[in-house]
């Protein structure tokens, strides 16, 4: 595991600490969960863009798949 130092404005850190307390977790765990979500979203977007590029120019096939032709 890697240690990471992040500099945040005091008010932002205070708010993150409040959120973590409300959720019954630590700021460290909260940031770990947030980064996991962000990376999962990036993976989804990347897969979507790859599939969209693969289907580019196949309008008729796309409409067939949607049952619209």
Secondary structure, DSSP 8 states (H G I E B T S, - for coil): ---------HHHHHHHHHHHHHTTS-HHHHHHHHHHHHHHHHHHHHHHHHHHHHHTT-HHHHHHHTT--
